[in-house]
Amino acid sequence: MGRSAGRMQFPKGADPAIRSAITITSRLAHHHGGRRRGSAAPILWWKLHDAVRLVKTPEQAGARGKSHQEECAVGKPEGAVSARKLAAASWHLQQVAGVKGSGRRGRGGRLGLKLESWGKFHNFALERATKWDVGCLISVHETCRDHGHQKHLNARLNTASVVSSLWEELEQAHLYLNELQNERRSAKQKLCCFTRKPREEKASWQISEHEKFRGILAAIKDDLNRERTSRKKMEIMNSKLVSELAEARLSAKQHLQKYEKERKERELIQEVCNKLAKEIGDNKAEVESLKRESTKLREELDEERNMLQMAEVWREERVQMKLVDTKLMLEEKHSELIELQADLDAFLRGHASAER
């Protein structure tokens, strides 16, 4: 139904539910894109109603019809109805019916009403109205009343069926909307469940990875602390070895100084011996005794020199052994550090590949 249903003129005694239903149907039709324009002329029934001054409800129409028949039977003339008005109404009905039959459907067509009988009736009424027949006016009045009553009943039935169909469609739309809302809720719950599991798995995996990294970092920290303590020990040992080497050097210098002194003394002794040999050249026994003493002194000096040399050699060997031991320890620590660095690089590579 188009917009013309919303502009229909209803009688005063009509049901308000029918009015509201027809206005609702007109709005829905306009909302769904139905642009149907009816004729600008008002409804035919109400034009004829104005012409013959019928009552506006079926009950009043029946009562008015009875009183009118009684008046006509008595012989009272109908002063309110004239032939000119009746002819104008019939001409208007014929014109509107012709326009609606050639063009779009009118309001009477939308409500399921047929206007063909109206054309025949008004042709007949027009012919008799021009002859000023009182019986014609009475028959026209009765026919208009009956047709208006039937038209009103048909309109009410059509509007009731339209309202019921619209209510059914509205209930179906509500049911479909509720189903869609339930499906949306269930889909939302499923989505929350599906997203919750990966979140929990990701959180647990992150926690386990953090724990692993913490354990690895703790192990690395322990190794670094051990290396620091070992390095401190090595530094202490190196300082001790340096101090011992300095002492050995000092002792060697002292021995060299002593040796120089002894050498000087020996030279002096040799000079003295030579002088004595020259002085005591005549006395061979004294010279021989002096030679013996000098040889003894030389032997003692050689022995002392050999002893000093052996002591120096032993000290040097001891220092070399200590240096070799420290060198071996440093090489072992260096190899351990290299192995630890290789293990750390391998672990970092494995972790990087796992993250990728």
C-alpha positions as MATLAB code, in Angstrom:
seq = 'MGRSAGRMQFPKGADPAIRSAITITSRLAHHHGGRRRGSAAPILWWKLHDAVRLVKTPEQAGARGKSHQEECAVGKPEGAVSARKLAAASWHLQQVAGVKGSGRRGRGGRLGLKLESWGKFHNFALERATKWDVGCLISVHETCRDHGHQKHLNARLNTASVVSSLWEELEQAHLYLNELQNERRSAKQKLCCFTRKPREEKASWQISEHEKFRGILAAIKDDLNRERTSRKKMEIMNSKLVSELAEARLSAKQHLQKYEKERKERELIQEVCNKLAKEIGDNKAEVESLKRESTKLREELDEERNMLQMAEVWREERVQMKLVDTKLMLEEKHSELIELQADLDAFLRGHASAER';
ca = [
       0.000    0.000    0.000;
       1.315    3.439   -0.850;
       1.110    6.851    0.669;
      -2.527    7.250   -0.313;
      -3.459    4.720    2.373;
      -2.023    7.068    4.967;
      -4.152    9.966    3.631;
      -7.451    8.064    3.580;
     -10.431    9.741    5.189;
     -12.117    7.435    7.707;
     -15.519    7.905    9.256;
     -15.751    9.073   12.810;
     -17.026    5.734   14.068;
     -14.207    3.730   12.428;
     -11.883    1.588   14.522;
      -8.698    3.543   15.499;
      -6.652    0.337   15.102;
      -7.518    0.293   11.403;
      -6.375    3.909   11.023;
      -3.070    3.230   12.796;
      -2.533    0.008   10.815;
      -3.019    1.756    7.494;
      -0.709    4.608    8.489;
       1.906    2.045    9.580;
       1.616    0.216    6.257;
       2.014    3.466    4.385;
       5.156    4.321    6.344;
       6.612    0.847    5.831;
       5.922    0.995    2.117;
       7.567    4.394    1.921;
      10.544    3.104    3.960;
      11.023    0.130    1.634;
      11.216    2.356   -1.390;
       7.647    2.067   -2.691;
       6.992    5.471   -4.241;
       3.334    5.148   -5.289;
       1.367    8.289   -5.684;
      -2.366    8.156   -5.719;
      -4.722   10.587   -7.298;
      -5.001   14.051   -5.841;
      -8.795   13.647   -5.801;
     -10.387   12.471   -2.525;
     -12.047    9.082   -2.089;
     -15.102    8.544   -4.261;
     -17.271    7.381   -1.378;
     -16.827   10.604    0.502;
     -17.602   12.738   -2.561;
     -20.799   10.830   -3.042;
     -21.393   11.034    0.693;
     -21.156   14.814    0.508;
     -23.507   14.805   -2.435;
     -26.261   12.713   -0.910;
     -25.454   13.574    2.756;
     -25.257   10.004    3.999;
     -24.353    9.123    7.542;
     -20.735    8.194    8.353;
     -21.143    4.817   10.028;
     -22.959    1.670    8.892;
     -25.306    1.728   11.917;
     -26.237    5.361   11.353;
     -26.567    4.643    7.641;
     -29.063    1.905    8.295;
     -31.090    4.077   10.661;
     -30.969    7.048    8.304;
     -31.981    4.815    5.386;
     -35.039    3.591    7.256;
     -36.089    7.103    8.216;
     -35.535    8.249    4.644;
     -37.665    5.450    3.250;
     -40.408    6.368    5.679;
     -40.201   10.003    4.655;
     -40.288    9.100    0.991;
     -43.234    6.770    1.591;
     -45.083    9.563    3.394;
     -44.215   11.894    0.531;
     -41.727   14.330    2.023;
     -39.397   15.766   -0.592;
     -35.629   15.563   -0.086;
     -34.782   19.221    0.161;
     -31.019   18.761    0.784;
     -30.475   16.684   -2.386;
     -30.588   18.369   -5.774;
     -30.182   16.966   -9.246;
     -27.292   19.322   -9.954;
     -25.247   18.010   -7.036;
     -26.016   14.410   -7.914;
     -25.006   14.964  -11.536;
     -21.778   16.688  -10.476;
     -20.917   13.802   -8.148;
     -21.617   11.186  -10.827;
     -19.566   13.117  -13.389;
     -16.669   13.373  -10.937;
     -16.874    9.636  -10.250;
     -16.792    8.807  -13.961;
     -13.827   11.109  -14.585;
     -11.755    9.733  -11.700;
     -12.603    6.127  -12.633;
     -11.472    6.731  -16.215;
      -8.172    8.293  -15.128;
      -7.433    5.492  -12.669;
      -8.301    2.763  -15.178;
      -5.909    4.183  -17.810;
      -3.002    5.076  -15.451;
      -1.721    3.732  -12.166;
      -3.880    1.930   -9.610;
      -5.844    4.330   -7.440;
      -6.745    4.145   -3.849;
      -9.836    2.102   -4.555;
      -7.674   -0.435   -6.420;
      -5.258   -0.657   -3.525;
      -8.058   -1.458   -1.126;
      -9.482   -4.101   -3.471;
     -12.556   -2.090   -4.530;
     -14.099   -2.190   -7.980;
     -15.353    0.968   -9.604;
     -16.944   -0.576  -12.696;
     -20.367   -0.882  -11.063;
     -20.137    2.750  -10.059;
     -19.841    3.830  -13.694;
     -22.977    1.957  -14.735;
     -24.886    3.140  -11.697;
     -24.017    6.787  -12.197;
     -24.830    6.704  -15.892;
     -28.262    5.442  -14.970;
     -28.534    7.901  -12.097;
     -27.504   10.785  -14.343;
     -30.133    9.923  -16.927;
     -32.877    9.798  -14.314;
     -31.573   12.804  -12.378;
     -32.005   15.057  -15.410;
     -35.710   14.112  -15.495;
     -36.272   15.293  -11.899;
     -37.513   11.892  -10.714;
     -38.006   11.597   -6.934;
     -37.902    7.789   -7.046;
     -34.547    8.021   -8.755;
     -33.213   10.058   -5.866;
     -34.453    7.445   -3.403;
     -32.874    4.579   -5.364;
     -29.620    6.511   -5.681;
     -29.658    7.163   -1.978;
     -30.218    3.480   -1.142;
     -27.640    2.292   -3.661;
     -25.029    4.714   -2.344;
     -25.797    3.656    1.185;
     -25.484   -0.072    0.423;
     -22.381    0.401   -1.667;
     -20.777    2.617    0.996;
     -21.518    0.033    3.668;
     -20.027   -2.746    1.516;
     -17.040   -0.589    0.656;
     -16.462    0.219    4.322;
     -16.618   -3.488    5.249;
     -14.219   -4.406    2.425;
     -11.812   -1.662    3.498;
     -11.911   -2.860    7.104;
     -11.320   -6.465    6.033;
      -8.443   -5.453    3.761;
      -6.845   -3.267    6.417;
      -7.295   -6.016    9.051;
      -5.617   -8.564    6.766;
      -2.811   -6.109    6.003;
      -2.356   -5.374    9.718;
      -2.287   -9.087   10.584;
       0.244   -9.798    7.821;
       2.360   -6.878    8.964;
       2.196   -8.085   12.567;
       3.253  -11.563   11.419;
       6.145  -10.077    9.449;
       7.109   -7.968   12.464;
       7.065  -11.026   14.743;
       9.135  -12.982   12.216;
      11.591  -10.082   12.042;
      11.796  -10.027   15.856;
      12.392  -13.792   15.937;
      15.039  -13.512   13.228;
      16.672  -10.633   15.101;
      16.717  -12.674   18.320;
      18.248  -15.622   16.448;
      20.912  -13.345   14.985;
      21.658  -11.908   18.427;
      21.938  -15.418   19.912;
      24.232  -16.480   17.067;
      26.312  -13.368   17.617;
      26.611  -14.115   21.342;
      27.580  -17.748   20.684;
      30.100  -16.708   18.027;
      31.536  -14.130   20.407;
      31.848  -16.737   23.168;
      33.502  -19.204   20.779;
      35.893  -16.504   19.624;
      36.751  -15.661   23.237;
      37.372  -19.367   23.952;
      39.513  -19.753   20.836;
      41.551  -16.656   21.644;
      41.881  -17.532   25.346;
      43.721  -20.822   24.703;
      46.502  -19.295   22.525;
      46.879  -16.476   25.054;
      47.285  -18.918   27.927;
      49.684  -21.079   25.905;
      51.681  -18.037   24.894;
      51.815  -16.786   28.490;
      52.954  -20.206   29.780;
      55.540  -20.461   27.006;
      56.837  -16.987   27.799;
      57.042  -17.861   31.504;
      58.958  -21.077   30.752;
      61.297  -19.231   28.399;
      61.881  -16.546   31.026;
      62.663  -19.238   33.578;
      65.098  -20.897   31.163;
      66.803  -17.596   30.458;
      66.998  -16.850   34.147;
      68.606  -20.241   34.806;
      71.071  -19.753   31.962;
      71.915  -16.249   33.149;
      72.375  -17.523   36.695;
      74.750  -20.237   35.416;
      76.650  -17.672   33.366;
      76.858  -15.387   36.393;
      78.212  -18.269   38.497;
      80.800  -19.063   35.829;
      81.785  -15.414   35.640;
      82.131  -15.234   39.418;
      84.304  -18.327   39.353;
      86.416  -16.874   36.593;
      86.751  -13.661   38.550;
      87.897  -15.523   41.666;
      90.332  -17.609   39.611;
      91.606  -14.474   37.921;
      92.130  -12.833   41.289;
      94.037  -15.904   42.458;
      96.149  -15.850   39.299;
      96.837  -12.162   39.806;
      97.925  -12.854   43.387;
     100.186  -15.686   42.189;
     101.600  -13.479   39.463;
     102.313  -10.749   41.996;
     104.063  -13.297   44.221;
     106.098  -14.583   41.286;
     107.001  -11.037   40.327;
     108.109  -10.316   43.867;
     110.157  -13.529   43.945;
     111.704  -12.689   40.593;
     112.603   -9.252   41.900;
     114.177  -10.825   44.949;
     116.094  -13.254   42.721;
     117.326  -10.376   40.634;
     118.410   -8.514   43.747;
     120.192  -11.576   45.041;
     121.866  -12.050   41.658;
     123.011   -8.461   41.718;
     124.355   -8.930   45.191;
     126.188  -12.067   44.142;
     127.601  -10.267   41.156;
     128.805   -7.485   43.395;
     130.378  -10.019   45.714;
     131.935  -11.748   42.755;
     133.377   -8.450   41.550;
     134.744   -7.783   44.961;
     136.244  -11.240   45.099;
     137.665  -10.832   41.666;
     139.224   -7.564   42.664;
     140.535   -9.174   45.792;
     141.877  -12.046   43.741;
     143.612   -9.629   41.435;
     145.060   -7.875   44.392;
     146.102  -11.198   45.799;
     147.670  -12.152   42.510;
     149.546   -8.891   42.482;
     150.641   -9.439   46.013;
     151.597  -12.963   45.109;
     153.574  -11.790   42.179;
     155.329   -9.244   44.325;
     156.004  -11.841   46.881;
     157.236  -14.214   44.181;
     159.575  -11.553   42.963;
     160.662  -10.698   46.471;
     161.018  -14.292   47.487;
     162.533  -15.567   44.330;
     165.497  -16.829   46.146;
     163.592  -18.858   48.609;
     161.861  -21.578   46.591;
     160.460  -23.246   49.587;
     158.655  -20.151   50.585;
     157.573  -19.692   47.013;
     156.370  -23.237   46.745;
     154.561  -22.848   49.989;
     153.065  -19.675   48.716;
     152.170  -21.426   45.469;
     150.514  -24.150   47.356;
     148.606  -21.646   49.372;
     147.678  -19.761   46.250;
     146.567  -22.952   44.528;
     144.549  -23.824   47.552;
     143.003  -20.416   47.508;
     142.311  -20.757   43.812;
     140.720  -24.126   44.300;
     138.584  -22.756   47.084;
     137.645  -19.809   44.928;
     136.800  -22.138   42.050;
     134.722  -24.286   44.317;
     132.932  -21.257   45.677;
     132.461  -19.960   42.158;
     131.052  -23.299   41.043;
     128.765  -23.373   44.023;
     127.557  -19.879   43.270;
     127.009  -20.806   39.638;
     125.079  -23.909   40.615;
     122.951  -21.913   43.022;
     122.197  -19.379   40.321;
     121.377  -22.142   37.865;
     119.035  -23.762   40.365;
     117.318  -20.484   41.050;
     116.922  -19.800   37.362;
     115.530  -23.278   36.781;
     113.112  -22.827   39.650;
     111.965  -19.513   38.255;
     111.596  -21.059   34.790;
     109.579  -23.944   36.194;
     107.277  -21.551   38.004;
     106.888  -19.509   34.848;
     106.118  -22.637   32.835;
     103.528  -23.724   35.417;
     101.841  -20.341   35.346;
     101.925  -20.356   31.552;
     100.271  -23.776   31.459;
      97.603  -22.647   33.908;
      96.937  -19.547   31.841;
      96.658  -21.639   28.674;
      94.200  -23.976   30.375;
      92.075  -21.043   31.542;
      92.253  -19.521   28.096;
      91.081  -22.780   26.504;
      88.246  -22.993   29.045;
      87.221  -19.426   28.246;
      87.248  -20.240   24.510;
      85.063  -23.321   25.103;
      82.673  -21.293   27.256;
      82.452  -18.608   24.579;
      81.735  -21.258   21.918;
      78.989  -22.780   24.093;
      77.481  -19.340   24.679;
      77.529  -18.543   20.936;
      75.873  -21.891   20.146;
      73.198  -21.257   22.753;
      72.491  -17.764   21.441;
      72.239  -19.103   17.873;
      69.830  -21.828   18.957;
      67.711  -19.319   20.842;
      67.629  -16.965   17.851;
      66.565  -19.796   15.538;
      63.867  -20.848   18.042;
      62.479  -17.306   18.168;
      62.360  -17.130   14.376;
];
